[in-house]
């Protein structure tokens, strides 16, 4: 049987893939299938690292993802492909937090499973 850490990472990756699959149907230049999967996985890894390195890892990770989104939007604005919606950005931050919650919180809550 896989370890708990591996299961947490797999659940975070799976949740990110599900949301990314939906974003593939409504394409966004900022993130799609791979982007959402990676952001969820990064959140889970940050939560794992926070257990030994401290909670600032999670804050730094969230800051880095925010900086990447801002940079992506600046590039889009300069190329004339501006999209005033913020759904993708909010979704990325939410999935990053869900990825972290699969490790730091409850798997069942992260996947919305009631017992």
PAGUGU-296004 format. One record per atom (N, C-alpha, C): residue number from 1; residue in one letter; x, y, z. Coordinates in pm, whole numbers. Atoms other than C-alpha are relative to their C-alpha. Last residue first. Layout:
REM PAGUGU-296004
SITE   marza   vogu       xx       yy       zz
SITE     NUM      A        X        Y        Z
...
//
This chain:
REM PAGUGU-296004
SITE   marza   vogu       xx       yy       zz
SITE     115      X        7      136      -56
SITE     115      X    -1871     1019      597
SITE     115      X     -122      -15       86
SITE     114      X       64        6     -132
SITE     114      X    -1876     1316      365
SITE     114      X       -5     -144       48
SITE     113      X       62      129      -26
SITE     113      X    -1627     1343       80
SITE     113      X      -58        3      142
SITE     112      X      143      -20      -28
SITE     112      X    -1548     1689      -46
SITE     112      X      -74     -131       20
SITE     111      X       71       57      114
SITE     111      X    -1208     1594     -197
SITE     111      X     -151        2       22
SITE     110      X      -58      -50      125
SITE     110      X    -1017     1832       30
SITE     110      X      -74      -57     -122
SITE     109      X       53     -134       25
SITE     109      X    -1254     1755      318
SITE     109      X       52       54     -131
SITE     108      X      141       11       27
SITE     108      X    -1179     1384      299
SITE     108      X      -63      136      -29
SITE     107      X       21       45      137
SITE     107      X     -807     1441      268
SITE     107      X     -147        0      -36
SITE     106      X       70      127       14
SITE     106      X     -806     1641      589
SITE     106      X      -19      -36     -147
SITE     105      X      134       14      -58
SITE     105      X     -566     1915      675
SITE     105      X      -54     -140      -16
SITE     104      X        7      -62     -133
SITE     104      X     -196     1981      624
SITE     104      X     -134      -21       69
SITE     103      X     -110       42      -87
SITE     103      X     -137     1742      334
SITE     103      X      -21       49      143
SITE     102      X       -3      146        4
SITE     102      X     -462     1762      136
SITE     102      X      109      -56       91
SITE     101      X       92       55     -100
SITE     101      X     -488     2121      256
SITE     101      X       -5     -153       -2
SITE     100      X      -62       -7     -133
SITE     100      X     -177     2224       67
SITE     100      X      -89      -64      105
SITE      99      X     -116       89        0
SITE      99      X     -323     2102     -261
SITE      99      X       69       -2      135
SITE      98      X       55      135      -11
SITE      98      X     -653     2272     -179
SITE      98      X      114     -102        1
SITE      97      X       40       20     -140
SITE      97      X     -463     2596     -117
SITE      97      X      -59     -139       22
SITE      96      X     -124        5      -76
SITE      96      X     -291     2572     -455
SITE      96      X      -29      -23      147
SITE      95      X      -55      134       16
SITE      95      X     -625     2486     -610
SITE      95      X      135      -16       70
SITE      94      X       83       96      -74
SITE      94      X     -777     2803     -465
SITE      94      X       56     -142      -11
SITE      93      X      -29      -19     -142
SITE      93      X     -489     3019     -587
SITE      93      X      -80     -101       84
SITE      92      X     -136       45      -28
SITE      92      X     -518     2872     -935
SITE      92      X       35       13      148
SITE      91      X       -4      146        2
SITE      91      X     -896     2909     -941
SITE      91      X      138      -56       31
SITE      90      X       61       43     -127
SITE      90      X     -872     3273     -836
SITE      90      X        1     -152        9
SITE      89      X      -91      -38     -108
SITE      89      X     -630     3338    -1122
SITE      89      X      -53      -45      136
SITE      88      X     -116       90        2
SITE      88      X     -838     3145    -1373
SITE      88      X       93       29      116
SITE      87      X       39      134      -42
SITE      87      X    -1156     3327    -1277
SITE      87      X      118      -96        6
SITE      86      X      -98       46      -98
SITE      86      X    -1003     3674    -1295
SITE      86      X      -28     -143       47
SITE      85      X       46       95     -102
SITE      85      X    -1179     3799    -1604
SITE      85      X      113      -45       90
SITE      84      X       30      -67     -127
SITE      84      X    -1055     4113    -1784
SITE      84      X      -45      -96      111
SITE      83      X      124       64      -43
SITE      83      X     -883     3911    -2056
SITE      83      X      -35       58      135
SITE      82      X       42      -15     -139
SITE      82      X     -612     4106    -2233
SITE      82      X     -135      -68       24
SITE      81      X       94      109      -25
SITE      81      X     -463     3973    -2553
SITE      81      X      -49        7      145
SITE      80      X      134      -38       46
SITE      80      X     -297     4296    -2668
SITE      80      X     -105     -107       20
SITE      79      X       19       60      132
SITE      79      X       57     4155    -2642
SITE      79      X     -138       32      -56
SITE      78      X      -93      -62       96
SITE      78      X      138     4396    -2360
SITE      78      X      -16      -57     -140
SITE      77      X       41     -138       24
SITE      77      X     -172     4292    -2167
SITE      77      X       88       67     -104
SITE      76      X      122        1       80
SITE      76      X      -91     3923    -2205
SITE      76      X      -46      142      -33
SITE      75      X      -38       42      135
SITE      75      X      268     3972    -2084
SITE      75      X     -123        0      -91
SITE      74      X      -71     -113       61
SITE      74      X      141     4168    -1785
SITE      74      X       40      -33     -143
SITE      73      X       99     -100       40
SITE      73      X     -112     3894    -1709
SITE      73      X       66      121      -64
SITE      72      X       76       51      114
SITE      72      X      158     3627    -1712
SITE      72      X     -103      100      -49
SITE      71      X      -88       -6      117
SITE      71      X      380     3835    -1483
SITE      71      X      -72      -48     -125
SITE      70      X      -11     -142       34
SITE      70      X       92     3884    -1238
SITE      70      X       87       16     -125
SITE      69      X      127      -40       61
SITE      69      X       21     3509    -1243
SITE      69      X        3      147      -43
SITE      68      X        8       61      134
SITE      68      X      388     3424    -1185
SITE      68      X     -129       39      -71
SITE      67      X      -92      -74       87
SITE      67      X      406     3673     -897
SITE      67      X       -2      -57     -142
SITE      66      X       63     -129       30
SITE      66      X       96     3517     -738
SITE      66      X       88       81      -95
SITE      65      X      107       28       96
SITE      65      X      254     3172     -766
SITE      65      X      -72      128      -39
SITE      64      X      -62       35      128
SITE      64      X      571     3299     -598
SITE      64      X     -106      -27     -107
SITE      63      X      -53     -123       58
SITE      63      X      377     3470     -317
SITE      63      X       61      -27     -138
SITE      62      X      117      -75       46
SITE      62      X      182     3152     -250
SITE      62      X       42      131      -65
SITE      61      X       54       71      115
SITE      61      X      506     2955     -230
SITE      61      X     -120       76      -58
SITE      60      X      -89      -26      113
SITE      60      X      662     3209        1
SITE      60      X      -49      -64     -128
SITE      59      X       17     -140       37
SITE      59      X      364     3196      237
SITE      59      X       87       35     -121
SITE      58      X      132      -12       62
SITE      58      X      367     2816      238
SITE      58      X      -24      144      -45
SITE      57      X       -8       66      130
SITE      57      X      741     2803      302
SITE      57      X     -133       16      -74
SITE      56      X      -36     -101       98
SITE      56      X      697     3059      581
SITE      56      X       15      -59     -140
SITE      55      X      113      -46       80
SITE      55      X      511     2792      776
SITE      55      X       33      106     -105
SITE      54      X       79     -107      -58
SITE      54      X      825     2617      899
SITE      54      X     -105       54      -96
SITE      53      X      -65     -129       21
SITE      53      X     1104     2414      742
SITE      53      X      -77      118       59
SITE      52      X     -137       -4      -53
SITE      52      X     1011     2070      876
SITE      52      X       63      139       -9
SITE      51      X       -7       82     -121
SITE      51      X      632     2049      846
SITE      51      X      140        4       61
SITE      50      X       31      -85     -115
SITE      50      X      639     2341      600
SITE      50      X        6      -78      131
SITE      49      X     -121      -69      -41
SITE      49      X      812     2117      346
SITE      49      X      -23       85      124
SITE      48      X      -93      101      -52
SITE      48      X      510     1888      331
SITE      48      X      129       65       51
SITE      47      X       51       40     -132
SITE      47      X      277     2188      299
SITE      47      X       89     -108       62
SITE      46      X      -28     -110      -94
SITE      46      X      494     2325       18
SITE      46      X      -49      -35      140
SITE      45      X     -143        9      -34
SITE      45      X      483     1985     -156
SITE      45      X       38      110       99
SITE      44      X      -20      117      -85
SITE      44      X      103     1986     -142
SITE      44      X      145      -13       44
SITE      43      X       61      -27     -131
SITE      43      X       79     2341     -274
SITE      43      X       20     -116       97
SITE      42      X      -92      -92      -69
SITE      42      X      326     2259     -553
SITE      42      X      -55       34      138
SITE      41      X     -113       81      -48
SITE      41      X      108     1961     -650
SITE      41      X      100       86       76
SITE      40      X       49       82     -111
SITE      40      X     -200     2180     -673
SITE      40      X      112      -83       61
SITE      39      X       24      -91     -113
SITE      39      X       -9     2436     -882
SITE      39      X      -52      -78      120
SITE      38      X     -127      -38      -64
SITE      38      X      130     2162    -1106
SITE      38      X      -22       90      120
SITE      37      X      -57      119      -66
SITE      37      X     -211     2009    -1179
SITE      37      X      128       36       74
SITE      36      X       76       26     -122
SITE      36      X     -362     2352    -1245
SITE      36      X       54     -121       75
SITE      35      X      -18     -110      -95
SITE      35      X      -90     2442    -1491
SITE      35      X      -71      -24      132
SITE      34      X     -130       12      -69
SITE      34      X      -86     2106    -1665
SITE      34      X       21      105      106
SITE      33      X      -10      129      -68
SITE      33      X     -456     2106    -1751
SITE      33      X      129      -12       81
SITE      32      X       90      103       50
SITE      32      X     -480     2472    -1836
SITE      32      X       18     -125       83
SITE      31      X      -12      135      -55
SITE      31      X     -323     2792    -1714
SITE      31      X     -105      -92      -61
SITE      30      X      -83        8     -121
SITE      30      X     -251     3150    -1818
SITE      30      X       19     -143       49
SITE      29      X     -143       -5       33
SITE      29      X     -368     3159    -2181
SITE      29      X       91      -14      122
SITE      28      X      -57     -121      -59
SITE      28      X     -709     3036    -2075
SITE      28      X      148        2      -36
SITE      27      X     -144      -27       -3
SITE      27      X     -913     2784    -2267
SITE      27      X       38      135       61
SITE      26      X       10     -146        8
SITE      26      X    -1272     2708    -2165
SITE      26      X      143       53        7
SITE      25      X      123      -23       78
SITE      25      X    -1279     2332    -2233
SITE      25      X      -27      149      -17
SITE      24      X      -32       31      139
SITE      24      X     -916     2303    -2121
SITE      24      X     -122       23      -90
SITE      23      X      -56     -120       61
SITE      23      X    -1019     2483    -1802
SITE      23      X       45      -24     -144
SITE      22      X      109      -93       26
SITE      22      X    -1243     2189    -1713
SITE      22      X       52      125      -70
SITE      21      X       76       58      109
SITE      21      X     -951     1950    -1749
SITE      21      X     -118       89      -37
SITE      20      X      -68      -34      124
SITE      20      X     -742     2180    -1531
SITE      20      X      -71      -55     -122
SITE      19      X       30     -141       25
SITE      19      X     -997     2146    -1251
SITE      19      X       66       44     -131
SITE      18      X      144      -15       24
SITE      18      X     -980     1768    -1271
SITE      18      X      -38      144      -32
SITE      17      X       30       48      134
SITE      17      X     -602     1763    -1311
SITE      17      X     -148       16      -33
SITE      16      X      -47     -101       94
SITE      16      X     -559     1978    -1001
SITE      16      X      -28      -39     -144
SITE      15      X       93     -113      -10
SITE      15      X     -774     1738     -800
SITE      15      X       39      112      -97
SITE      14      X      128       37       62
SITE      14      X     -571     1443     -927
SITE      14      X     -102      113        3
SITE      13      X      -21        2      145
SITE      13      X     -238     1608     -842
SITE      13      X     -132      -30      -72
SITE      12      X      -18     -140       42
SITE      12      X     -354     1690     -489
SITE      12      X       16        8     -151
SITE      11      X      131      -65      -10
SITE      11      X     -484     1334     -445
SITE      11      X        9      145      -46
SITE      10      X       82       52      108
SITE      10      X     -156     1186     -572
SITE      10      X     -139       64        0
SITE       9      X      -47      -60      125
SITE       9      X       50     1407     -344
SITE       9      X      -85      -43     -119
SITE       8      X       31     -143       -4
SITE       8      X     -158     1309      -41
SITE       8      X       41       69     -129
SITE       7      X      145      -14       23
SITE       7      X     -142      941     -141
SITE       7      X      -41      147        2
SITE       6      X       24       24      142
SITE       6      X      237      959     -171
SITE       6      X     -147       17      -33
SITE       5      X      -54     -116       72
SITE       5      X      261     1116      174
SITE       5      X      -25      -14     -149
SITE       4      X       95     -110      -16
SITE       4      X       32      852      324
SITE       4      X       46      123      -77
SITE       3      X      -11      -76     -124
SITE       3      X      252      574      188
SITE       3      X     -102      114        1
SITE       2      X      -80     -122        7
SITE       2      X      134      346      -90
SITE       2      X        1       75      134
SITE       1      X       85     -119        0
SITE       1      X        0        0        0
SITE       1      X       89      125        0
//
